Amino acid sequence: MPRILYIEDNEDNIYMLTRRLKRQGFEVLVARDGEQGVAMARSEQPDLILMDLNMPIMDGWEATRQLKGASETEAIPVIALSAHAMTGDRERAMEAGCDDDDTKPVRIDSLMAKMAKLLPGTATS
């Protein structure tokens, strides 16, 4: 069962997406800010990270830079999730080291397709 680390500060988003991912067969770990997310990624070594970009303490851009700059976490794929579809956000996420991005509210079919590309053998049902 693939392990997903979902780094998100909004409780409603955590509740909705965690339930959907568990139904798809994923084990979901949750961190509520970027600093906690970086620490959990290092200790838990998830198969993939879903990264909110706008969070307290440490935003998703900085958390991704730290993860991609550390040998123990650099290979973990990161998908940025953002409710802000502003010009340049995708480019900024990719520059920070994200492997892909998606918008919020999350469309599970779109997200699952992106996850499947980064996690070979993952079903997209």
VEXDREN-2710 file (C-alpha; in Angstrom, 1 decimal):
% VEXDREN-2710
k/r/px/py/pz
1/MET/0.0/0.0/0.0
2/PRO/1.6/3.3/-1.1
3/ARG/2.1/5.8/1.7
4/ILE/1.1/9.4/1.0
5/LEU/2.2/12.4/3.2
6/TYR/-0.4/15.1/2.9
7/ILE/1.0/18.4/4.1
8/GLU/-2.0/20.8/4.6
9/ASP/-3.3/23.2/7.2
10/ASN/-7.0/23.3/6.4
11/GLU/-8.9/20.7/8.4
12/ASP/-11.8/20.4/5.8
13/ASN/-9.3/19.7/3.0
14/ILE/-7.5/17.2/5.2
15/TYR/-10.8/15.4/6.0
16/MET/-12.1/15.3/2.4
17/LEU/-8.9/14.3/0.6
18/THR/-7.7/11.8/3.3
19/ARG/-11.0/9.9/3.1
20/ARG/-10.9/9.8/-0.7
21/LEU/-7.3/8.6/-0.8
22/LYS/-7.9/5.9/1.8
23/ARG/-10.8/4.6/-0.3
24/GLN/-8.3/4.4/-3.2
25/GLY/-6.1/2.1/-1.1
26/PHE/-3.5/4.6/0.2
27/GLU/-2.1/4.9/3.7
28/VAL/-2.3/8.7/4.4
29/LEU/0.0/10.5/6.9
30/VAL/-0.9/14.2/7.7
31/ALA/1.3/17.1/8.6
32/ARG/-0.3/20.5/9.3
33/ASP/2.5/22.8/8.4
34/GLY/5.6/22.8/6.2
35/GLU/8.0/22.4/9.1
36/GLN/6.2/19.3/10.5
37/GLY/5.9/18.0/6.9
38/VAL/9.7/18.1/6.3
39/ALA/10.3/16.3/9.6
40/MET/7.7/13.7/8.9
41/ALA/9.0/13.1/5.3
42/ARG/12.5/12.5/6.8
43/SER/11.3/10.1/9.4
44/GLU/8.5/8.3/7.6
45/GLN/9.9/8.2/4.0
46/PRO/6.5/8.3/2.2
47/ASP/6.1/7.2/-1.4
48/LEU/4.7/10.6/-2.4
49/ILE/4.0/14.0/-0.9
50/LEU/0.9/16.2/-1.5
51/MET/2.0/19.7/-0.6
52/ASP/-0.2/22.7/0.1
53/LEU/1.7/25.8/-0.8
54/ASN/0.2/28.4/1.5
55/MET/0.7/27.3/5.1
56/PRO/1.8/28.8/8.5
57/ILE/5.3/28.3/10.0
58/MET/6.9/27.2/6.7
59/ASP/5.1/27.5/3.3
60/GLY/5.1/24.7/0.8
61/TRP/7.6/26.3/-1.5
62/GLU/10.3/26.4/1.3
63/ALA/9.3/22.9/2.5
64/THR/9.7/21.5/-1.0
65/ARG/13.1/23.2/-1.4
66/GLN/14.3/21.7/1.9
67/LEU/13.0/18.2/0.9
68/LYS/14.6/18.3/-2.6
69/GLY/17.8/19.6/-1.1
70/ALA/18.3/16.7/1.3
71/SER/19.7/13.4/0.1
72/GLU/17.3/11.4/2.2
73/THR/14.1/13.0/0.7
74/GLU/15.1/14.4/-2.7
75/ALA/13.7/11.4/-4.6
76/ILE/10.3/11.5/-3.0
77/PRO/7.8/12.9/-5.6
78/VAL/6.0/16.1/-4.6
79/ILE/2.7/17.3/-6.0
80/ALA/1.9/20.9/-5.2
81/LEU/-1.8/21.7/-4.3
82/SER/-3.0/25.2/-4.4
83/ALA/-6.3/27.1/-4.5
84/HIS/-4.5/30.0/-6.0
85/ALA/-4.4/29.6/-9.8
86/MET/-2.4/32.8/-10.2
87/THR/0.0/33.4/-13.1
88/GLY/3.4/32.0/-12.2
89/ASP/2.3/29.7/-9.4
90/ARG/3.0/26.5/-11.4
91/GLU/6.4/27.8/-12.4
92/ARG/7.2/28.8/-8.9
93/ALA/6.2/25.3/-7.6
94/MET/8.3/23.6/-10.3
95/GLU/11.3/25.9/-9.5
96/ALA/11.0/24.9/-5.8
97/GLY/11.3/21.2/-6.9
98/CYS/7.7/20.0/-7.2
99/ASP/7.3/17.2/-9.7
100/ASP/3.7/18.2/-10.6
101/ASP/0.9/20.4/-9.4
102/ASP/-2.9/20.4/-9.1
103/THR/-5.5/22.8/-8.1
104/LYS/-7.9/23.0/-5.1
105/PRO/-10.6/22.0/-4.8
106/VAL/-9.1/18.7/-5.8
107/ARG/-10.6/16.7/-8.6
108/ILE/-9.8/13.2/-7.5
109/ASP/-9.6/11.8/-11.1
110/SER/-7.1/14.4/-12.1
111/LEU/-5.0/14.0/-8.9
112/MET/-5.1/10.2/-9.2
113/ALA/-3.8/10.4/-12.8
114/LYS/-0.9/12.6/-11.7
115/MET/-0.1/10.3/-8.8
116/ALA/-0.2/7.3/-11.0
117/LYS/2.5/8.8/-13.2
118/LEU/4.8/9.3/-10.2
119/LEU/3.9/6.0/-8.5
120/PRO/4.2/3.2/-11.1
121/GLY/1.7/0.5/-10.5
122/THR/-0.9/2.8/-8.9
123/ALA/-4.4/2.3/-10.1
124/THR/-6.4/5.4/-11.2
125/SER/-9.9/4.0/-10.5
END
